[in-house]
């Protein structure tokens, strides 16, 4: 019996709601992946509520967790490494050092960097110093990154409304020549009305993957999307297939949340869970 794909997921954790690892771990596990979740922050909830409790992990505590992961040989075992929201500069730097060492010890390790920095509504919602570490230390290590349009424009200083401008922004990002980019939630000049696109950019020709734009925006959507891409890649789907599957599953989760009137992504939809279990059974 083959071992399931193994993922190290380094991102936020909340007591209530679904963002960061609280959005990513369950879908990956339900899809048949093994996940080691390392929190960067532990909050009571997302920042959309009147109060927010908890904190970024102290640097020494976070370093101890990374050391424990190394002592258990997790970087050598891992097939994938995923990072998302990071709450302090020290933790961001420690994460970059951990990934650099992990990739040196395990050259086959696939690193997906979701550079969680902000969005078009709220703007930048991490300190610029953290965003700088993501741009200068984390993204150059990544095999794949999944920024939204705001994040890509901030990271490169190049806003874009066309595919050609998007290609220029990709080259300005400073990732490796073989690295790929999935820019999520794009609405370019020629995007069909009522739709948004995920656009894959890399050494090969770009590909565009439009979906109907849903009238709902919830925290954690990008975190869920990145985790579902990993789930697809873990089952040997091509990147394009993994992106389209992730789009379908995210739309399912958002639609169910809208039906319930929920202010959070809902992961308990039976059809959503069934689709994830089908992935697991196909392996």
PAZAPA-4460 file (N, C-alpha, C; in steps of 0.05 Angstrom, whole numbers, plus 32768, in hexadecimal, padded with zeros to 4 digits):
% residues 283
    n_x    n_y    n_z   ca_x   ca_y   ca_z    c_x    c_y    c_z   seq   type   mol
   8011   7FE8   8000   8000   8000   8000   8012   8019   8000     1      X     A
   800F   802B   7FEC   8020   8043   7FEB   8019   8056   8002     2      X     A
   802E   8064   800C   8029   8078   8020   801A   808F   8014     3      X     A
   8008   809C   8023   7FFA   80B3   8019   800D   80CA   8015     4      X     A
   8007   80DD   8003   8018   80F5   8001   8019   8104   801C     5      X     A
   8030   810E   8022   8034   811B   803C   8039   8139   8038     6      X     A
   802B   8149   8048   802C   8167   8045   8033   8173   8060     7      X     A
   8046   8186   805F   804B   8198   8076   803D   81B2   8070     8      X     A
   802B   81BA   8081   801B   81D3   807C   8021   81E7   8092     9      X     A
   802D   81FD   808B   8035   8212   809E   8025   822B   8099    10      X     A
   8011   8230   80AA   8000   8247   80A7   7FF0   824B   80C1    11      X     A
   7FDD   825E   80BF   7FCD   8265   80D7   7FBA   824F   80E0    12      X     A
   7FB1   8252   80F9   7F9D   8240   8104   7F89   8251   8114    13      X     A
   7F6F   824B   8112   7F5B   825A   8121   7F4A   8246   8131    14      X     A
   7F40   824F   8147   7F2E   823E   8157   7F13   823B   8149    15      X     A
   7F09   8252   813E   7EEF   8251   8131   7EF2   825B   8114    16      X     A
   7EE6   824D   8101   7EE7   8255   80E5   7EFB   8244   80D6    17      X     A
   7EFE   824B   80BD   7F0F   823B   80AA   7F21   824E   809A    18      X     A
   7F38   8253   80A5   7F4D   8261   8097   7F67   8252   809D    19      X     A
   7F7C   8256   808D   7F96   824A   8092   7F93   822B   8094    20      X     A
   7FA2   8220   80A8   7FA0   8204   80AC   7F84   81FA   80B4    21      X     A
   7F74   820C   80C0   7F59   8205   80C7   7F47   8202   80AE    22      X     A
   7F50   820C   8097   7F42   8207   807E   7F50   81F2   806D    23      X     A
   7F6A   81EE   8071   7F7A   81DD   805E   7F7D   81C0   8067    24      X     A
   7F7F   81BC   8081   7F87   81A1   808A   7F71   818C   8084    25      X     A
   7F58   8192   808C   7F43   817F   8088   7F40   8177   806B    26      X     A
   7F3E   818A   8058   7F3B   8181   803C   7F52   8170   8032    27      X     A
   7F6A   8176   803A   7F81   8166   8031   7F7F   814A   803D    28      X     A
   7F78   8148   8056   7F76   812E   8063   7F5F   811E   8057    29      X     A
   7F48   812B   8052   7F31   811D   8047   7F37   8113   802B    30      X     A
   7F49   8121   801D   7F52   8118   8002   7F67   8103   8003    31      X     A
   7F6F   80FA   801C   7F81   80E4   801E   7F9E   80EB   8022    32      X     A
   7FA4   8104   8028   7FBF   810D   802D   7FC4   810D   804C    33      X     A
   7FDD   8108   8053   7FE6   810B   806F   7FF0   8127   8073    34      X     A
   7FE9   8134   8089   7FF0   8150   808C   7FFC   8155   80A8    35      X     A
   8013   8162   80A8   801F   816C   80C0   801B   818B   80C1    36      X     A
   800A   8194   80D3   8002   81B0   80D4   8012   81BF   80E9    37      X     A
   8020   81D4   80E0   8030   81E5   80F2   8024   8201   80F2    38      X     A
   801A   820A   8109   800D   8225   810A   8021   823B   810B    39      X     A
   801B   8251   80FD   802B   8269   80FF   801F   827D   8113    40      X     A
   8004   827D   8114   7FF5   828C   8128   7FDF   827B   8132    41      X     A
   7FD5   8280   8149   7FBD   8273   8154   7FAA   8289   815D    42      X     A
   7F94   828D   814E   7F80   82A1   8154   7F65   8294   815B    43      X     A
   7F55   82A4   8169   7F3A   829A   8170   7F28   8298   8158    44      X     A
   7F2C   82AA   8144   7F1B   82AB   812D   7F29   82BC   8118    45      X     A
   7F1C   82C1   8101   7F27   82D2   80ED   7F25   82EF   80F6    46      X     A
   7F33   8302   80EA   7F32   831E   80F3   7F18   832C   80EB    47      X     A
   7F05   831E   80DF   7EEC   832B   80D6   7ED8   8330   80ED    48      X     A
   7EDF   8327   8104   7ECD   8329   811B   7ED5   8341   812D    49      X     A
   7EC3   834A   813F   7ECA   8361   814F   7EE2   835D   8162    50      X     A
   7EE7   8344   8169   7EFE   833E   817A   7F0F   8328   816E    51      X     A
   7F28   8329   8175   7F3B   8315   816B   7F4E   830E   8182    52      X     A
   7F4F   82F5   818A   7F60   82EC   81A0   7F76   82D9   8195    53      X     A
   7F8B   82D5   81A5   7FA1   82C5   819C   7FB8   82D5   8193    54      X     A
   7FCB   82C9   8186   7FE4   82D7   817E   7FF4   82C7   816A    55      X     A
   8007   82D4   815D   801B   82C6   814E   802C   82B5   8161    56      X     A
   8034   829E   8158   8045   828D   8169   805F   829C   816F    57      X     A
   8067   829C   8189   8082   82A7   818F   8097   8299   817F    58      X     A
   80AB   82A8   8177   80C0   829E   8165   80CD   8285   8170    59      X     A
   80D3   8285   818A   80E1   826E   8196   80CF   8255   8196    60      X     A
   80B5   8259   819B   80A2   8243   819C   809F   8238   817F    61      X     A
   809D   8249   816B   809B   8240   8150   80B4   8231   8147    62      X     A
   80CB   823C   814F   80E4   822E   8148   80E6   8213   8154    63      X     A
   80DA   8210   816C   80DA   81F6   8179   80C9   81E2   816A    64      X     A
   80B2   81EB   8160   80A1   81D9   814F   80AF   81D1   8136    65      X     A
   80BD   81E3   8129   80CC   81DC   8111   80E2   81C8   8117    66      X     A
   80EF   81CC   812E   8104   81BA   8136   80F8   819E   813B    67      X     A
   80E1   819D   8147   80D4   8183   814C   80CD   8175   8132    68      X     A
   80C4   8185   811E   80BD   817A   8104   80D6   816E   80F7    69      X     A
   80ED   817C   80FA   8106   8172   80EF   810F   8159   80FD    70      X     A
   810B   8158   8117   8114   8141   8127   8103   8128   811F    71      X     A
   80EB   812C   8117   80DA   8116   810E   80DF   810F   80F0    72      X     A
   80F1   811D   80E3   80F7   8118   80C7   80E1   811F   80B4    73      X     A
   80D0   8133   80BC   80B9   8139   80AA   80C1   8146   8090    74      X     A
   80D5   8157   808F   80DD   8162   8075   80E6   814D   8061    75      X     A
   80F4   8138   806B   80FD   8123   8059   80E6   8112   804F    76      X     A
   80D1   810F   8060   80BA   80FF   8058   80A7   810D   8046    77      X     A
   80A6   8128   8047   8091   8137   803A   8093   8137   801C    78      X     A
   807C   8136   800F   807A   813A   7FF3   8074   8157   7FEC    79      X     A
   8065   8165   7FFE   805C   8180   7FF9   8061   8191   8012    80      X     A
   8066   81AA   800E   8067   81BE   8024   8056   81D6   801C    81      X     A
   8045   81DF   802D   8032   81F4   8027   8035   820A   803D    82      X     A
   8037   8223   8034   8037   8239   8048   8022   824D   8040    83      X     A
   8017   825A   8055   8002   826E   8052   8008   8286   8064    84      X     A
   7FF4   828E   8074   7FF6   82A6   8084   800C   82A3   809A    85      X     A
   801C   82B7   809C   8032   82B8   80B0   802F   82D2   80C0    86      X     A
   8030   82D1   80DA   8029   82E8   80EA   8040   82F8   80F6    87      X     A
   8059   82F1   80F1   806F   8301   80FB   8087   82FE   80E9    88      X     A
   8099   8312   80E9   80B1   8311   80D8   80C3   82FA   80E1    89      X     A
   80C6   82F6   80FB   80D8   82E1   8105   80CE   82C6   80FB    90      X     A
   80B4   82C1   80FD   80A9   82A7   80F4   80AC   82A4   80D6    91      X     A
   80A8   82BA   80C7   80AC   82B9   80AA   80C9   82B1   80A3    92      X     A
   80DC   82BD   80B1   80F8   82B6   80AB   80FE   8299   80B3    93      X     A
   80F4   8290   80CA   80F8   8275   80D2   80EC   8261   80BE    94      X     A
   80D4   8268   80B4   80C7   8257   80A0   80D8   8255   8087    95      X     A
   80E3   826B   807E   80F4   826B   8066   810C   8259   806A    96      X     A
   8119   825B   8081   8131   824B   8087   8129   822D   8088    97      X     A
   8113   8227   8094   8109   820C   8096   8105   8200   807A    98      X     A
   80F8   8210   8069   80F2   8206   804E   810B   8202   803E    99      X     A
   811E   8215   8040   8137   8213   8031   8146   81F9   8039   100      X     A
   8147   81F3   8053   8154   81DB   805D   8144   81C2   8054   101      X     A
   8129   81C4   8055   8119   81AD   804D   811D   81A6   8030   102      X     A
   811F   81BA   801F   8123   81B5   8003   813F   81AB   7FFD   103      X     A
   8153   81B4   800D   816E   81A9   800A   816F   818C   8012   104      X     A
   8161   8185   8027   8160   8169   8031   814F   8157   8020   105      X     A
   813B   8163   8012   8127   8153   8003   8122   8162   7FE8   106      X     A
   8133   815D   7FD4   8131   816C   7FBB   8117   8168   7FAC   107      X     A
   8108   8153   7FB3   80EF   814D   7FA6   80D7   815C   7FB3   108      X     A
   80DC   816A   7FC9   80C7   8178   7FD8   80BB   818E   7FC7   109      X     A
   80A1   818F   7FC4   8093   81A3   7FB4   8087   81B8   7FC7   110      X     A
   8090   81D1   7FC3   8087   81E6   7FD6   8074   81F9   7FC8   111      X     A
   805C   81FB   7FD4   8047   820E   7FCB   8047   8225   7FDF   112      X     A
   804D   823D   7FD5   804B   8255   7FE6   8032   8265   7FDF   113      X     A
   8020   8266   7FF2   8008   8277   7FEF   800F   8291   7FFE   114      X     A
   8017   82A7   7FF0   8021   82BF   7FFD   8009   82D0   8008   115      X     A
   8000   82C8   801F   7FE8   82D5   802B   7FF0   82F0   8036   116      X     A
   7FEA   8305   8026   7FF3   8320   802E   7FDB   8333   8030   117      X     A
   7FC7   832F   801F   7FB1   8343   801E   7F9E   833D   8007   118      X     A
   7F8C   8350   8002   7F79   834D   7FED   7F70   8369   7FE4   119      X     A
   7F61   836A   7FCF   7F5A   8384   7FC3   7F48   8395   7FD6   120      X     A
   7F38   8388   7FE7   7F27   8397   7FF9   7F37   83A3   8010   121      X     A
   7F41   8391   8022   7F4F   839B   8039   7F6B   83A6   8034   122      X     A
   7F77   839F   801C   7F92   83A7   8017   7FA6   8394   8025   123      X     A
   7FBD   839E   802B   7FD2   838D   8039   7FC9   8389   8056   124      X     A
   7FC7   8370   805E   7FC0   836B   807A   7FD5   835C   808A   125      X     A
   7FED   835D   8080   8004   8355   8091   8018   836C   8090   126      X     A
   802A   836F   80A4   803E   8384   80A2   8050   8380   8089   127      X     A
   8059   8397   807E   8069   8396   8066   8082   8385   806A   128      X     A
   808D   8384   8083   80A5   8375   8088   80A0   8357   8083   129      X     A
   8088   834D   808A   8081   8331   8084   807E   832C   8066   130      X     A
   8071   833F   8059   806E   833D   803C   8089   833D   802E   131      X     A
   809C   834C   8038   80B7   834D   802D   80C4   8332   802F   132      X     A
   80C1   8325   8046   80CD   830A   804A   80C1   82F6   8037   133      X     A
   80A7   82F8   8033   809A   82E5   8020   80A5   82EA   8004   134      X     A
   80A8   8303   7FFC   80B2   8309   7FE1   80CF   8301   7FDE   135      X     A
   80DF   8307   7FF2   80FC   8304   7FEF   8107   82E9   7FF7   136      X     A
   80F9   82DA   8009   8104   82C1   8013   80F2   82A9   800D   137      X     A
   80D8   82AC   800F   80C6   8294   800B   80C1   828F   7FED   138      X     A
   80B8   82A4   7FDF   80B1   829F   7FC3   80C8   8294   7FB2   139      X     A
   80E1   829D   7FB6   80F7   8291   7FA6   80FB   8273   7FAA   140      X     A
   80F0   8268   7FC1   80F2   824C   7FC6   80DB   823C   7FBA   141      X     A
   80C6   8249   7FB2   80AD   823C   7FAB   80AE   822F   7F8F   142      X     A
   80A1   8218   7F8E   809C   820B   7F74   8082   8215   7F68   143      X     A
   8070   821E   7F79   8056   8229   7F71   804E   823E   7F84   144      X     A
   8042   8253   7F7B   8037   8268   7F8C   801B   826E   7F82   145      X     A
   8009   8276   7F96   7FED   827B   7F8F   7FE4   8296   7F99   146      X     A
   7FEF   82AC   7F8F   7FE6   82C6   7F98   7FCC   82CE   7F8B   147      X     A
   7FBD   82E0   7F99   7FA6   82ED   7F8C   7FB1   8306   7F7D   148      X     A
   7FA0   8313   7F6D   7FAB   832A   7F5E   7FB7   8340   7F6F   149      X     A
   7FAA   8346   7F86   7FB6   835B   7F97   7FD2   8353   7FA0   150      X     A
   7FD5   833A   7FA9   7FEF   8330   7FB4   8004   8331   7F9E   151      X     A
   7FFD   8328   7F86   8011   8328   7F70   8019   8345   7F69   152      X     A
   8005   8357   7F68   800C   8373   7F61   801D   837F   7F77   153      X     A
   8017   8379   7F90   8027   8385   7FA6   8044   837A   7FA5   154      X     A
   8046   8360   7FA1   8060   8353   7FA2   8072   835C   7F8B   155      X     A
   8066   8362   7F74   8076   8369   7F5D   8076   8387   7F57   156      X     A
   8064   8396   7F63   8061   83B2   7F5C   8056   83B7   7F41   157      X     A
   8049   83A2   7F36   803F   83A3   7F1A   8021   839B   7F19   158      X     A
   800F   83AE   7F1A   7FF3   83A8   7F16   7FEE   839D   7EFA   159      X     A
   7FDA   838E   7EF6   7FD6   8381   7EDB   7FB8   837F   7ED5   160      X     A
   7FB1   8382   7EBC   7F96   837E   7EB2   7F95   836C   7E9A   161      X     A
   7FAC   8364   7E90   7FAE   8353   7E78   7FC0   833B   7E7E   162      X     A
   7FBD   8326   7E6D   7FCE   830E   7E70   7FEB   8315   7E6C   163      X     A
   7FF1   8327   7E59   800C   832F   7E54   8019   833C   7E6C   164      X     A
   8009   834E   7E79   8013   835C   7E91   8017   8348   7EA8   165      X     A
   8005   8334   7EA9   8008   831F   7EBD   8021   830F   7EB9   166      X     A
   8028   8309   7EA0   8041   82FB   7E9B   8059   830C   7EA4   167      X     A
   8058   8326   7E9F   806E   8337   7EA8   8070   8337   7EC7   168      X     A
   8059   8337   7ED4   8059   8336   7EF1   8065   831C   7EFC   169      X     A
   805F   8306   7EEE   806B   82ED   7EF7   808A   82EE   7EF5   170      X     A
   8095   82F9   7EE0   80B2   82FA   7EDD   80BE   830D   7EF2   171      X     A
   80AF   8321   7EFB   80B9   8333   7F0F   80B8   8328   7F2B   172      X     A
   80AB   8311   7F2F   80A7   8306   7F49   80C1   82F9   7F54   173      X     A
   80D3   82F2   7F43   80ED   82E7   7F4D   80ED   82CA   7F55   174      X     A
   80D9   82BB   7F4B   80D9   829E   7F51   80EB   8290   7F3E   175      X     A
   80F0   8276   7F42   8102   8267   7F31   80F6   8264   7F15   176      X     A
   8108   825E   7F02   80FF   825C   7EE6   80EB   8246   7EE2   177      X     A
   80EC   8231   7EF2   80D9   821B   7EEF   80C0   821D   7F00   178      X     A
   80BF   8232   7F11   80A9   8235   7F23   808F   823D   7F14   179      X     A
   8079   8237   7F20   805F   823E   7F14   804F   8250   7F27   180      X     A
   803D   825E   7F1B   802C   8271   7F29   800F   826C   7F22   181      X     A
   7FFE   826B   7F36   7FE1   826A   7F31   7FD6   8284   7F3E   182      X     A
   7FCE   8297   7F2C   7FC3   82B0   7F36   7FA5   82AC   7F38   183      X     A
   7F9A   82AF   7F50   7F7E   82A8   7F56   7F6C   82C1   7F54   184      X     A
   7F53   82BD   7F4E   7F3F   82D2   7F4E   7F45   82E9   7F3B   185      X     A
   7F50   82E3   7F23   7F57   82F8   7F10   7F3E   8301   7F00   186      X     A
   7F3C   831A   7EFC   7F28   8326   7EE9   7F37   8338   7ED7   187      X     A
   7F41   832E   7EC0   7F50   833D   7EAD   7F3D   834C   7E9A   188      X     A
   7F49   835C   7E88   7F38   836C   7E76   7F26   835A   7E65   189      X     A
   7F30   8342   7E5E   7F21   8330   7E4C   7F14   8319   7E5B   190      X     A
   7F14   8319   7E76   7F05   8305   7E84   7EE7   8308   7E80   191      X     A
   7EDA   82F2   7E7B   7EBD   82F2   7E76   7EAE   82FF   7E8D   192      X     A
   7E99   830E   7E87   7E89   831A   7E9C   7E7E   8305   7EAF   193      X     A
   7E7E   830C   7EC8   7E73   82F9   7EDC   7E86   82E2   7EE3   194      X     A
   7E9F   82E4   7EDA   7EB2   82CE   7EDF   7ECC   82D9   7EEC   195      X     A
   7EDA   82C8   7EF9   7EF6   82CD   7F01   7F06   82B6   7EF7   196      X     A
   7F21   82B9   7EF7   7F32   82A4   7EEC   7F49   829E   7EFF   197      X     A
   7F51   8285   7EFF   7F6B   827D   7F09   7F7D   827A   7EF1   198      X     A
   7F94   8287   7EF1   7FA6   8287   7EDA   7FC0   827A   7EE2   199      X     A
   7FC8   8266   7ED3   7FE1   8257   7ED9   7FF7   8262   7EC7   200      X     A
   800D   826A   7ED3   8024   8275   7EC5   803D   8265   7ECC   201      X     A
   804E   8261   7EB9   8066   8253   7EBE   8078   8251   7EA6   202      X     A
   808A   823E   7EA6   809B   823B   7E8E   808C   8234   7E75   203      X     A
   8076   8225   7E79   8065   821D   7E62   8051   8233   7E5C   204      X     A
   8043   8232   7E46   802E   8247   7E40   801A   8249   7E57   205      X     A
   8010   8261   7E5B   7FFC   8266   7E70   7FE2   8258   7E6A   206      X     A
   7FD2   8253   7E7E   7FB7   8248   7E7A   7FA4   8257   7E8C   207      X     A
   7F8B   825A   7E82   7F77   826A   7E91   7F60   8258   7E98   208      X     A
   7F56   825B   7EB1   7F42   8249   7EBB   7F2B   8259   7EC8   209      X     A
   7F18   8262   7EB7   7F02   8273   7EC1   7EED   8263   7ED0   210      X     A
   7EE1   8270   7EE4   7ECA   8266   7EF2   7EB6   827C   7EF7   211      X     A
   7E9D   8275   7EFB   7E89   828A   7F02   7E90   8297   7F1D   212      X     A
   7E8F   82B1   7F1D   7E94   82C0   7F36   7E7C   82BE   7F48   213      X     A
   7E7F   82B3   7F60   7E6A   82B0   7F73   7E66   82CA   7F83   214      X     A
   7E4E   82D1   7F8A   7E49   82EA   7F9A   7E4F   82E6   7FB7   215      X     A
   7E66   82DB   7FBE   7E6D   82D6   7FDA   7E8B   82D6   7FDC   216      X     A
   7E95   82E3   7FF1   7EB2   82E3   7FF6   7EB6   82DD   8014   217      X     A
   7EC5   82C8   801A   7EC8   82BF   8035   7EE6   82BC   803C   218      X     A
   7EEE   82C1   8054   7F0A   82BC   805C   7F11   829F   8059   219      X     A
   7F2A   829A   8051   7F33   827E   804F   7F30   8272   8034   220      X     A
   7F23   8280   8021   7F1F   8275   8007   7F39   826D   7FF9   221      X     A
   7F4D   8280   7FFB   7F67   827A   7FEE   7F76   8264   7FFC   222      X     A
   7F73   8262   8017   7F80   824C   8026   7F75   8231   801D   223      X     A
   7F5A   8230   801A   7F4E   8217   8012   7F56   8210   7FF5   224      X     A
   7F57   8224   7FE4   7F5F   8220   7FC8   7F7B   8214   7FC6   225      X     A
   7F8E   8220   7FD4   7FAA   8216   7FD3   7FAB   81F9   7FDD   226      X     A
   7F9D   81F3   7FF3   7F9D   81D8   7FFE   7F92   81C4   7FEA   227      X     A
   7F7D   81CC   7FDC   7F70   81BA   7FC8   7F82   81B6   7FB0   228      X     A
   7F92   81CA   7FA9   7FA6   81C5   7F94   7FBA   81B0   7F9D   229      X     A
   7FC4   81B2   7FB5   7FD6   819D   7FC0   7FC8   8182   7FBF   230      X     A
   7FAF   8181   7FC7   7FA0   8167   7FC7   7F9F   815C   7FAA   231      X     A
   7F9B   816D   7F97   7F9A   8163   7F7B   7FB5   815A   7F71   232      X     A
   7FCA   8169   7F77   7FE5   8162   7F6F   7FED   8148   7F7D   233      X     A
   7FE4   8145   7F96   7FEB   812C   7FA5   7FDF   8113   7F98   234      X     A
   7FCA   8117   7F88   7FBD   8101   7F7A   7FC5   8101   7F5C   235      X     A
   7FDC   810D   7F56   7FE8   810C   7F3C   7FD8   811A   7F26   236      X     A
   7FC7   812D   7F2E   7FBB   813E   7F1A   7FCF   8152   7F0F   237      X     A
   7FCB   815B   7EF6   7FDC   8171   7EEC   7FD4   818A   7EFC   238      X     A
   7FE5   819E   7EFA   7FDE   81B7   7F08   7FC4   81C3   7EFE   239      X     A
   7FBF   81C2   7EE3   7FA6   81CD   7ED9   7F8F   81BD   7EE4   240      X     A
   7F91   81A3   7EE5   7F7B   8192   7EF0   7F77   8198   7F0D   241      X     A
   7F8D   819B   7F1C   7F8A   81A1   7F39   7F7D   81BC   7F3D   242      X     A
   7F84   81D0   7F2D   7F78   81EB   7F2F   7F5A   81E9   7F2A   243      X     A
   7F52   81DB   7F15   7F35   81DA   7F0E   7F26   81CA   7F23   244      X     A
   7F32   81B5   7F2D   7F24   81A7   7F43   7F22   81B8   7F5C   245      X     A
   7F37   81C7   7F62   7F36   81D9   7F79   7F20   81EF   7F76   246      X     A
   7F1E   81F9   7F5D   7F09   820D   7F58   7EED   8202   7F5D   247      X     A
   7EE9   81E9   7F54   7ECE   81DD   7F57   7EC8   81D8   7F75   248      X     A
   7EDC   81CF   7F84   7ED7   81C9   7FA0   7ED4   81E2   7FB1   249      X     A
   7EE3   81F7   7FAA   7EE0   8210   7FB8   7EC5   821C   7FB3   250      X     A
   7EBC   821B   7F9A   7EA1   8225   7F93   7E8C   8215   7FA2   251      X     A
   7E90   81FC   7FA6   7E7D   81EB   7FB5   7E7B   81F4   7FD2   252      X     A
   7E93   81F9   7FDE   7E94   8202   7FFA   7E88   821E   7FFD   253      X     A
   7E8D   8230   7FEB   7E82   824B   7FEC   7E64   824B   7FE8   254      X     A
   7E5A   823C   7FD5   7E3E   823B   7FD0   7E2E   8230   7FE8   255      X     A
   7E3A   821C   7FF5   7E2D   8210   800C   7E2D   8224   8023   256      X     A
   7E42   8233   8026   7E43   8248   803B   7E2E   825D   8036   257      X     A
   7E2B   8265   801C   7E17   8279   8015   7DFA   826F   801B   258      X     A
   7DF5   8256   8015   7DDB   824A   801A   7DD5   824A   8038   259      X     A
   7DE9   8246   8049   7DE5   8245   8066   7DE6   8261   8072   260      X     A
   7DEE   8275   8062   7DF1   8290   806D   7E09   8293   807F   261      X     A
   7E1D   8282   807B   7E34   8281   808D   7E48   8297   8086   262      X     A
   7E56   82A1   809A   7E6B   82B5   8095   7E86   82A8   8093   263      X     A
   7E87   828E   8093   7EA0   827F   8091   7E9D   826A   807B   264      X     A
   7EB3   8261   806F   7EB2   824A   805D   7EA8   8232   806D   265      X     A
   7E97   8222   8060   7E8B   820B   806D   7E97   81F2   805F   266      X     A
   7EA3   81E0   806E   7EB0   81C9   8063   7EA1   81AF   8068   267      X     A
   7E88   81B2   8073   7E79   819A   807B   7E65   8192   8066   268      X     A
   7E64   81A0   804F   7E51   8199   8039   7E56   817C   8031   269      X     A
   7E42   816A   8032   7E46   814E   802B   7E52   814A   800F   270      X     A
   7E49   815A   7FFC   7E54   8157   7FE0   7E71   815E   7FDF   271      X     A
   7E79   8173   7FEE   7E95   817B   7FEF   7EA6   8165   7FFB   272      X     A
   7E9C   815A   8011   7EAC   8144   801E   7EAD   812B   800D   273      X     A
   7E97   8126   7FFF   7E96   810F   7FED   7EAA   8111   7FD7   274      X     A
   7EAD   8129   7FCC   7EC0   812E   7FB6   7EDD   812A   7FC0   275      X     A
   7EE2   8133   7FD9   7EFD   812F   7FE4   7F03   8111   7FE9   276      X     A
   7EEF   8103   7FF3   7EF2   80E6   7FF8   7EF5   80D6   7FDE   277      X     A
   7EE8   80DF   7FC9   7EEC   80D3   7FAF   7F09   80D5   7FA6   278      X     A
   7F15   80EC   7FAA   7F31   80EF   7FA4   7F42   80DB   7FB3   279      X     A
   7F3C   80D8   7FCD   7F4B   80C6   7FDE   7F48   80A9   7FD4   280      X     A
   7F30   80A1   7FCC   7F2B   8086   7FC3   7F38   8080   7FA8   281      X     A
   7F3C   8095   7F98   7F48   8092   7F7E   7F65   808C   7F7F   282      X     A
   7F72   8091   7F95   7F8F   808E   7F97   7F97   8071   7F98   283      X     A
***
